[in-house]
């Protein structure tokens, strides 16, 4: 709803992932940096997460 496009998509990906049993996590506030690392999956919530996500990726590579 924050992006004003909720009427253009058939469902929210977050809701669908939860329905399928995913452990879905988000930051405490929208549009702040939030990065998650789960094994080989390293992901950022939004463009503001790029730096933290890149650092997480570098940390992962250093451990390999």
Beta strands, then each sheet from edge to edge (+ up, - down):
strand 1: 35-38
strand 2: 41-44
sheet 1: 1+ 2-
end
